[in-house]
Amino acid sequence: MLLIVILLATVASISASVVKEPECDCDMSREDIGKWLMRHADLNCDGSIDLEEISQLRKKNLWLIERWLSSKHPPEEIMEHCDVSKDGKISLVDFNASKDTCLNECSGRKDFVGYIINRANAYKYNAGNECN
């Protein structure tokens, strides 16, 4: 009986020490980021984002030094992580299905909102404003 009590106490102390990842306090949910992308970055109004549209979004909203730093994550790498259907385009369906690989970390979503979305909104960047 004493052994069971010690075992339960040990398990309880280990469980209490496990640190859970805090909730992401990003300004936008991942779902809202996907909707924003489809609404603002779709240059040809085909309902998806391709390599050229990713390049344009970065070119128009990142400063030169940031574009240079972001070159370690080229558009092709973004496609690899976000284009689930592997058709060369990121649709909203692809984006929603790639939760484990595309903007899956809170820090990445915060950076995307801060460096791309907030600036694009401030610069009135709206590539696909004729799509709706």
N, C-alpha and C positions, 0 to 999 in steps of 0.2 A: 504494500500500500504506500509506504514511504517512497519507494522507487517511482511509482506512478506520479505522486505529487511533485517530486523533483523533476521528472521528465516534463510534466505539464508546465512547471515554472520556467524551465529552460526554453521550451518552445515559445511560451508567452514573451519572454525577454528577447528572444531572437526576432520574433514577429514585430515587437514594438520598435526594434532598432532598424528595421527595413525602411528605407527612405523612398517614398513614392515620388515620381516626377510631378512637379507642380503643374497645375492647369496653365495652358498657354494664355498669356494676357495680350495676345496680338489684337490689333484694332479690327481685323477682319477674320472671319472663319475661312477655312480652306474652301468650303463651298462657295462663299462670296468671292474669293479670289478667282475661282474658276469661271464664275459668271462674269466678273469684271473682264477677264481675259477675252472671253468670247464677244463681249460687247465692245471692247476698246482696241483690241489688237488684231482683229480679223480684217486684213487689208482688202481681200478680194470677196468678202461676204459669203464664203462657202461654208461657214459654220465650224471652222477649225483653224488651228494655228500651225503654220509650216515653218521651215527653217528660215526663210526670208523674213517672215513676220516676226519671229523671235529676234532676229538680227536687227530689224528696224526698231523694235521696241527698246532694245538695249541701246542702240545708237542714238536714238532721240532722247532718252531719259537718263542715261548714265554719263557722268563727266568723263573726260578722256582718261584720267588715271584709273577710274573705276572700270572702264571698258578694258583697259590693259590688265588690271587685276582679275577681272572676270573671265579673261581669256583662258584661264585654267579650267573653266567650265564652259566649253564651247556649245553652241546651239545643238550640235549633234549629240552631246552628252545629255542635254535636256530632253531631246527626243527619245534617247535610249531609256530614260527614267519615266517619261510621261506618256509616250505613245504606245499604249497597250496593244492596239490592233496592228502595229508595225506597218502602217500604210504611209508613213512619212508626214502625217498630220496628227495634231492633238485636238481631238474633239472634246466636248464636254463629257461625253461618255467615257473616253479614254482618261481624262483628267480625274473623274470621279472614281474610276476603277483602279487608279494607280496610287491610292492612298498610302501604300507601304513604301513607295519608291520616289514619288514626285512631291516635293514640298511637304515631306512627311515629318520634318522636325520643326518645332516651334521657332527656333532661331532662323531657319530658312524662310519661314512664312513672314516673320517680322522683318527680315532684310528685304524680301520681295515687296512687302507693303511700303516700307520706308524708302527704298531706293527706286522702285519702279512706280508703284501705284500712286503714292502721294505726290511724287514729282510729275507724273503724267497728268494727274488731275490739276496740279498747279499750272502746268504748261498748256493745259487744255488739249492734251494729246488724245485724239480719238480717231484712230485709223479707220475704224469701221462705222463711222457715224451715219453712213448712208444705208447700212444693212437692214435696219428695222423698218 
